[in-house]
Structures are given as C-alpha cells and as structure tokens.
Amino acid sequence: MVVAHQTHSGREKISLSNLSIIFSVKIDSPDRLNNFRFNVEYLHAYFSDLELVVVEQDGRGQVRECLDAYSHSVRSIYHSIDHDGVHYKTRNLNLATNLASREIIMMCDCDVLCPPEALHKAVQILEQESALISPHNGIMTEIAKEHFMHTPPAAVLGQRTFFTRDFNKNGKDPDYSKMYPLYGNENYFNMGGCILYRKRDFYLAGGWNTNMISYGFEDDEFVYRFKKLGYRHRKFRTNNIYHLQHERGKESIYNNFYRSNEQEYEHVLSMTEEELRHYALNGFKRIKYDVAKELEVINTGTRFSIAMNDADKVDLQHTSIIVPVRIPDKWWLPPLNHFVGYLERKFKNYEVIIAEGDSKNCKYLPNRKNAKYIRSREKYDVGRYIGIALNAALYDTVAVWDFFTMVNPADVGAAVQKVHHTGDVVFCQDNGWYTEGIFKRKRGNGAVFFSRKQMSDEQLVNESLSFFKVDHELTEATRLW
C-alpha cells in the first residue's frame, strides 16, 4: 500500500516544550553534514520550543555552526569529543541524555526524519505513561539524494511515500525513484533510527549498552532490554520514518565491531529479567563485584580486562588490631594512614581500632576498609586506651600494634596461629621489613598478639605492652613522610 501525504502551507508549528532531541554525530562525509542541516531545518519548520542536544565526535565545529544558525529560535546544547576513534554511538547517546534538560528524550540519527504528526503523538503518550516508543511501523524509507538536495523539507515531507509492512505482497509496483523501503518488512521490524523514552526510565533500565561499539544491534538490544524489564513498546502503524540517502564512509560500512555487538546482543537475550536488571545496573559488566575479592585491571595499549580474583592476603582469622595513638600534629597522619593501608593490602579477616587520646586529629584520616575510630577526652594512657578499644573489639584474638611497625605478613600470620594453638602471648618486633610503596623513616616499637583470656593476667599484659611506654618523637625525618 502506498499513500501520499499533503501538507498545508498555513500550518501552525507544534510545540515540543517537554522534549529533548539528542544526536550522536561523527562527520565521515560531506553528505553527513548536509543531512544534519536538512534535519535541523525540517525540525525548525514544523516545531517550536525545540531543544537539540548534539554530541559530536572528532568534529571541526561544522555541526556547531549549523546549530548557531538557528540560535534565535532553537535551544541547543552542544558537546564535542575530540577523539578520532570509531564512532562510539552508545557512549555519546548516554552523554547526550545526561545533558538534556527535559524529561522526554528522542534519540534520532542525524539523517533520520520522524513525521511531525507521529512525533507529536509520541510525546503526548509519554506525557501520560512510561513506555518506549518507536514512532513508526517498522519500515525505514530511504529518500533519494536527488529528491531532497534542493527541495525544502516541507515539500519533501508533504509528498512522502508510506509503505505498509507487506509492501512486497500487495501486487503493486510503486515508483521507487524518489523513495523506497530501506530497512524492515513483514518479518523484520526495524528498531533503529528513532526511539523515544522518558529519562527516568532510561536510567532505571541502564541506559545505552556501552559494550556496543560503532553500529549494529545497539538499537535492537536497547528495545529488547526495555521490554524484558517490563516497559511497554509502543509502535505506530500508520507511518514510516525516513532516511536521507548519503555516501557511506568508514563509519557506515561493515566492521569487526558488528560481530562483537551481535555476541553482546545474544548474551543479553540469554538472561532472565532479574539477571538482565542486575547486568544493566552493574554497568554491563559480567563480573560480580565483591569487596572480599581483589579487583584486577589490565589496561595496556593492546589489552584491557577486568577480573575479580580471590585475595592473596594473609588470613588473620578474625583478629582485632588495637592502635592506641596520640596525634599532636597532622604530620603524624601520613604514617598512620600508610600503616592502615598496609593492613588493608596484606591481610584479611581483621578489624583495626584506632583509639586516639589527648588529641583530635585522626578525624582527618582517610576512610579505610575494616577501620574503626574511637576517641576519648581523657588524658592519654596506653592501658586506659587499650581498655576502651577492647570494649569496642569484636574478636577474641587481639593485637596491640604500634603504627610505626611494619612486620612481614608471614610473621604476623604465624603469630596469630601460635596464639590460637598454644595460647601464648606473641611479640613481633619491627625487623625492618618494608612494604611496597611505604618509605619508613624510623623503626617502630613492635606488635603483641594475645587472646582475651590472657588479659586477666595483668603482669603478663603489662610486660607484653611495655614497648608502648616509649612515646614517639616527631623528628624532622618523620616530617618527610
């Protein structure tokens, strides 16, 4: 079935005050720029209160100049990405959606036209309900370059040809010299070119899948994911969308990303709704993040990978590490911070309790894993602060540790094992072991490991903790941390 639509010259412009139209553009031929100009001219001719958001990749300001020509009547938001790599459409569209100031979004290819009545109807629907809208019947109709190059948009759209889904079975042979079906038929609904959605729904569904690079399957995956996550997909039976013919540069021909995009699409198709929701909101990463594991990132010029590995750390088998401190000066914080970082990198299954007295500078210490911070207003006393920390400790195995002390992790693990098996109090002295990335300026007083049961032997505890009686002095060397 073929239908010609007439447009009256006395039409009023349709207000689109709730809509932002977003474009991802990479100019790879003169046709691309000319088609974008035609698209903007078309939108300006039919609509008022426009907001156009354009992310141009590897641009030279040509698209910006086109927008500036309509600055008196069109609100435009332009962002340039100076990157000459492959057209990263999904990334650019995520950025454009973020930049848009309105709640309803239409993603539109720079060379695709959506008929005015269809666009108006789609916006009205999205003002009332959450949905994903393809404002056409699944057919993208190509407009021959010779037909629109020197013709105003109103004249081109006014004489547009409409193709039904079964155009190849109606027994008629339409004139294909000006317009002809490019994508879509009775068995295939073309998803690409033009899609409308609400911004809030967009974020809840994960946005555009940035594992899809260049072109191919990105639109199909986007629509399928919305539907799988419970959103209604609205389609219009009575109109096509229209594609402006152009020369196909390197960004429009087959490339290897097409097959990798296909694999990503098939991966998404294999998921349940719950798996897909988690995957999308996990940034389209297949790994499951777990703070108990180590994040390994390889990022070189030839290889990129992310993996979660079991942490290769010494198991302290649930030990409470008490660090009584007096921080008279902020210059003490870097060595304390390095010490807590050393614990974090080298050990697992522990907590560290920093008990500060006679000062209040530990509040400036950066956040650290497994670390607690307690402070008393009373005058600093080692025994008293250890007692305060013990009340906050979770575990039966306890270490009291001078934060200037770095001990070989294997020795620490052996000390904890000995406490568990023999019940002995174990003292580890600072034997000069350096952990990577930490430059020590002085030797620490050591660390002592014991169980809570042994705390009842006051003499034993006092002897074991005698090393803390020596207070640290802040020297010029220490200030070099």
C-alpha positions in Angstrom: 0.0 0.0 0.0 1.3 3.4 -1.0 -0.1 6.7 0.4 0.9 10.3 -0.3 0.5 12.9 2.5 -0.2 16.5 1.7 1.0 19.3 3.9 -0.8 22.7 4.1 1.3 25.8 3.9 -0.7 27.5 6.6 0.1 25.0 9.3 1.0 26.1 12.9 4.1 24.8 14.5 3.8 22.0 17.1 5.2 22.8 20.5 7.7 20.3 21.8 8.4 22.0 25.2 8.7 18.7 27.0 11.1 17.0 24.6 14.8 16.9 24.1 16.0 15.5 20.7 19.5 14.0 21.0 22.0 13.2 18.3 25.4 11.4 18.2 27.3 12.7 15.2 30.5 11.8 13.5 31.0 13.5 10.2 32.7 11.0 7.8 31.5 12.5 4.6 30.0 15.8 3.3 26.7 14.1 3.0 26.5 13.6 6.8 26.8 17.3 7.4 24.3 18.2 4.7 21.8 15.7 6.0 22.2 17.0 9.5 21.5 20.6 8.3 18.4 19.3 6.4 17.2 17.6 9.6 17.6 20.7 11.7 15.8 22.8 9.0 13.0 20.2 9.0 12.6 20.3 12.8 12.6 24.1 12.8 10.0 24.2 10.0 7.5 22.0 11.9 8.1 22.5 15.6 8.6 25.2 18.2 10.2 25.2 21.7 12.9 22.9 20.4 15.8 21.6 22.4 18.5 19.9 20.4 21.4 18.1 22.2 24.3 17.1 20.0 27.4 15.2 20.9 29.8 15.5 18.0 32.8 13.1 17.9 36.0 14.1 16.1 34.3 17.3 14.9 35.7 20.5 13.5 32.9 22.8 14.6 30.8 22.3 11.5 27.8 20.9 13.4 28.1 23.7 15.9 27.9 26.3 13.1 24.8 24.6 11.8 23.1 24.9 15.3 24.2 28.5 15.7 22.3 29.4 12.5 19.1 28.7 14.5 20.2 30.0 17.8 17.5 32.7 17.8 14.7 30.2 18.0 16.2 26.8 18.9 17.7 25.9 22.3 20.8 23.8 21.5 23.3 22.0 23.8 26.5 21.1 22.0 29.4 19.0 23.3 32.4 18.0 21.3 34.5 14.9 21.9 38.0 15.3 20.4 38.5 11.6 19.6 39.2 10.2 16.2 38.4 6.6 17.0 35.4 4.6 15.9 32.0 6.3 16.3 31.1 5.4 19.9 27.4 6.0 19.5 26.2 4.4 22.7 28.6 6.3 24.9 27.7 9.6 23.1 24.0 9.0 23.5 24.4 8.4 27.2 26.2 11.7 27.5 23.6 13.5 25.4 20.8 12.1 27.6 22.6 13.4 30.7 23.0 16.8 29.1 19.3 17.1 28.1 17.3 19.3 30.4 13.8 17.8 29.6 12.2 14.6 30.8 11.2 13.1 27.4 14.0 12.1 25.1 14.0 11.3 21.4 17.2 9.6 20.1 17.4 10.4 16.4 20.1 9.6 13.9 21.3 12.7 12.2 19.9 11.6 8.8 16.5 10.2 10.0 13.3 12.2 9.9 10.2 11.4 12.0 6.9 12.7 10.5 5.6 15.6 12.6 2.2 14.0 13.4 4.0 10.8 14.7 6.4 12.8 16.8 3.6 14.9 18.3 1.6 11.8 19.2 4.6 10.0 20.8 5.3 13.0 23.0 1.7 13.1 24.1 1.8 9.4 25.1 5.0 9.8 27.1 3.5 12.8 28.9 0.9 10.3 30.3 2.7 7.0 30.7 6.0 5.2 30.8 6.8 3.4 27.6 9.4 3.0 24.9 8.1 4.3 21.5 9.2 3.5 18.0 7.1 6.2 16.2 6.7 4.1 13.0 5.5 0.8 11.7 9.0 -0.8 11.4 9.8 0.4 7.9 12.6 2.9 7.3 12.1 4.6 3.9 15.0 5.9 2.0 14.7 9.3 0.4 16.9 9.6 -2.7 19.5 12.3 -2.5 18.4 13.9 -5.8 14.9 14.3 -4.3 15.8 16.3 -1.2 19.1 18.1 -2.0 17.5 21.2 -3.5 14.0 20.8 -2.1 12.7 22.3 1.2 11.8 19.8 4.0 8.1 20.8 3.9 7.9 19.8 0.2 9.8 16.6 0.7 7.7 15.5 3.8 4.5 16.7 2.1 4.9 14.2 -0.7 6.3 11.3 1.3 5.5 7.8 0.4 4.2 5.4 3.1 4.9 1.7 2.9 3.0 -0.9 4.8 4.7 -3.9 6.4 3.6 -6.1 3.5 4.5 -3.7 0.7 6.2 -6.5 -1.2 3.0 -8.6 -1.3 0.3 -6.1 -2.4 0.7 -6.7 -6.1 1.6 -3.2 -6.9 4.9 -1.8 -8.2 5.4 1.7 -6.6 7.7 4.3 -8.0 11.0 3.7 -6.3 12.8 6.6 -7.9 12.3 9.0 -5.1 11.6 6.9 -2.0 11.9 3.1 -1.3 12.0 0.8 1.7 15.5 0.6 3.2 15.0 -1.5 6.3 12.1 -3.5 7.6 9.4 -5.8 6.1 6.6 -8.0 7.3 9.1 -10.3 9.1 11.5 -7.7 10.4 10.7 -4.6 12.5 13.4 -2.1 12.1 14.3 -0.8 15.6 16.9 1.8 14.7 16.9 5.4 13.7 14.4 7.0 16.1 13.4 6.0 19.6 11.6 8.0 22.4 11.7 7.3 26.1 11.5 9.0 29.5 14.7 9.9 31.1 13.9 8.3 34.4 13.0 5.0 32.7 16.2 5.3 30.7 18.4 5.4 33.9 16.4 2.6 35.6 17.0 0.3 32.5 20.7 1.0 32.4 21.0 3.5 29.6 22.6 2.6 26.3 24.8 -0.5 26.4 28.4 0.8 26.0 29.6 -2.7 25.2 28.0 -2.0 21.8 30.6 -0.1 19.8 30.2 1.5 16.4 26.9 0.4 14.8 24.9 -2.9 14.7 22.4 -4.4 17.2 22.6 -1.4 19.6 19.0 -0.4 18.9 17.7 -3.9 19.0 19.4 -4.6 22.3 18.1 -1.3 23.8 14.5 -2.0 22.8 14.6 -5.7 23.9 16.0 -4.8 27.3 13.3 -2.2 27.9 10.6 -4.8 27.0 12.3 -7.5 29.1 12.4 -5.2 32.1 8.6 -4.6 31.9 8.2 -1.5 29.8 5.6 -1.3 27.0 6.9 -0.9 23.5 4.5 1.3 21.5 4.6 1.3 17.7 2.6 3.3 15.1 1.0 1.5 12.2 0.2 4.5 10.0 3.6 5.9 9.2 7.2 5.2 8.3 10.4 7.0 9.4 12.6 8.4 6.6 16.3 8.1 6.0 18.2 10.7 3.9 20.5 8.9 1.5 24.2 9.5 1.9 27.6 8.3 0.9 28.7 5.6 3.2 32.1 6.4 4.7 34.2 4.3 7.0 31.7 4.8 9.9 28.8 3.3 7.9 30.4 0.1 6.4 30.8 -3.3 7.9 33.4 -3.6 10.5 34.5 -6.2 13.1 32.5 -4.5 15.9 29.4 -5.7 14.2 30.0 -9.3 15.2 31.1 -8.4 18.7 27.9 -6.4 19.1 26.0 -9.4 17.9 27.6 -11.6 20.6 26.7 -9.0 23.2 23.1 -8.9 21.9 22.9 -12.7 22.1 24.3 -12.6 25.7 21.5 -10.2 26.7 18.9 -12.4 25.0 20.0 -15.3 27.2 19.3 -13.6 30.5 16.3 -13.8 32.8 14.7 -10.5 33.8 16.5 -10.5 37.1 19.8 -11.2 35.6 19.4 -8.6 33.0 18.4 -5.9 35.5 21.5 -6.7 37.6 23.7 -6.7 34.5 22.4 -3.4 33.2 22.7 -1.7 36.6 26.2 -3.2 37.0 27.4 -1.1 34.1 27.0 -4.0 31.7 29.9 -5.8 33.4 29.7 -9.6 33.6 31.8 -9.9 36.7 30.2 -9.7 40.2 31.9 -7.1 42.4 32.7 -8.3 45.9 34.7 -6.4 48.5 36.1 -9.7 49.7 37.9 -10.2 46.4 40.6 -8.3 44.6 39.8 -6.2 41.5 42.4 -6.8 38.8 42.6 -4.4 35.9 44.9 -4.8 32.9 45.0 -1.7 30.8 47.7 -1.5 28.2 47.9 -0.3 24.6 47.0 -3.8 23.4 44.9 -5.4 26.1 42.1 -4.5 28.5 40.5 -6.8 31.0 38.8 -6.6 34.4 38.6 -9.6 36.8 37.7 -10.3 40.4 40.2 -12.7 42.0 40.4 -14.3 45.4 42.5 -12.0 47.5 46.1 -13.3 48.1 46.3 -12.0 51.6 47.3 -13.4 55.0 44.3 -14.6 56.9 44.3 -13.2 60.4 41.4 -15.4 61.4 39.3 -12.7 62.9 41.7 -10.5 64.9 41.0 -7.1 66.5 44.0 -4.9 66.0 44.2 -2.0 68.5 46.2 1.0 67.7 46.4 3.5 70.6 47.6 6.8 69.3 48.3 10.3 70.3 48.4 12.6 67.3 49.6 16.0 68.4 50.2 17.2 64.9 48.7 16.4 61.5 52.2 15.5 60.3 51.6 12.2 62.1 48.6 11.2 59.9 50.6 10.1 56.8 52.5 7.3 58.6 49.3 6.2 60.3 47.4 6.2 57.0 50.2 4.2 55.4 50.0 1.7 58.3 46.3 1.2 57.9 46.8 0.8 54.1 49.5 -1.8 54.8 46.9 -3.8 56.8 44.4 -3.4 54.0 46.7 -4.6 51.2 48.3 -7.5 53.1 45.7 -9.0 55.4 42.1 -10.2 55.5 39.6 -11.1 58.3 40.5 -8.5 60.8 39.4 -5.1 62.2 41.6 -2.2 63.2 40.5 0.0 66.0 42.3 3.4 66.2 42.0 4.7 69.8 43.1 8.4 70.0 43.7 10.3 73.1 44.9 13.8 74.1 44.4 14.9 70.5 41.7 15.1 67.9 43.5 14.8 64.5 42.5 11.3 63.5 39.2 12.6 62.2 41.2 13.8 59.2 42.4 10.2 58.4 41.0 9.0 55.1 38.4 6.3 55.1 39.9 2.8 55.2 38.5 -0.7 55.0 37.8 -2.6 58.3 38.8 0.5 60.3 37.0 2.0 63.3 37.9 5.2 65.1 37.3 6.0 68.8 38.4 9.0 70.8 38.4 9.8 74.5 38.7 13.2 76.1 40.7 11.8 78.9 44.5 12.2 79.1 46.4 9.7 77.0 47.2 6.5 78.8 48.1 3.3 77.0 46.4 0.9 79.4 43.2 3.0 79.5 43.0 3.3 75.7 43.6 -0.4 75.2 40.7 -1.0 77.6 38.5 1.4 75.7 39.3 -0.2 72.4 38.7 -3.7 73.8 35.2 -2.7 74.7 34.6 -1.9 71.0 36.5 -5.0 69.7 34.6 -7.8 68.0 37.0 -10.7 68.2 38.8 -12.8 70.9 42.2 -12.6 69.3 43.7 -9.2 69.9 46.8 -7.4 68.7 48.1 -4.2 70.1 50.2 -2.6 67.4 52.5 0.4 67.2 51.7 2.0 63.9 55.3 2.8 63.0 55.9 -1.0 63.0 55.8 -2.9 59.7 56.1 -6.7 60.1 56.5 -9.3 57.3 52.9 -10.5 56.7 54.0 -14.2 57.0 55.3 -13.5 60.5 52.1 -11.8 61.5 50.1 -14.9 60.3 52.4 -17.2 62.2 51.9 -15.1 65.4 48.1 -15.4 65.1 48.4 -19.1 64.5 50.5 -19.5 67.6 48.0 -17.6 69.8 45.2 -19.8 68.5 47.1 -23.1 69.1 49.2 -22.5 72.2 47.6 -19.6 74.0 50.9 -17.9 74.2 51.5 -14.1 74.1 53.5 -13.5 70.9 55.6 -10.4 70.4 56.6 -9.3 66.9 59.3 -6.7 66.7 59.9 -4.3 63.8 62.5 -6.2 61.9 63.0 -3.6 59.2 60.5 -5.2 56.7 59.3 -2.6 54.2 56.1 -3.0 52.3 56.0 -1.6 48.8 55.1 2.0 48.4 55.9 2.9 52.0 59.1 4.7 52.9 59.9 4.3 56.6 61.8 7.0 58.5 62.0 5.2 61.9 61.7 1.8 63.4 58.5 1.0 65.3 58.2 -0.5 68.8 56.5 -3.7 67.6 53.2 -5.5 68.0 51.9 -8.0 70.6 49.3 -10.7 69.9 47.2 -12.5 72.6 43.7 -13.7 73.4 41.1 -12.0 75.6 41.6 -14.8 78.2 45.1 -13.7 78.7 44.0 -10.2 79.6 43.3 -11.5 83.1 47.0 -11.9 83.7 47.8 -8.2 84.5 51.6 -8.8 84.9 51.8 -10.6 81.6 49.9 -7.9 79.8 51.9 -5.1 81.3 55.2 -6.8 80.3 53.9 -7.5 76.9 52.8 -3.9 76.4 55.8 -2.3 77.9 57.1 -1.3 74.4 54.2 1.3 74.2 55.6 3.2 77.2 58.2 4.7 74.9 56.4 7.6 73.2 57.3 8.6 69.6 59.0 11.8 69.0 58.2 13.8 65.9 61.5 14.4 64.2 62.4 16.3 61.0 62.9 12.9 59.4 59.4 11.8 60.3 58.0 15.0 58.7 59.4 13.8 55.4 56.6 11.2 55.0 
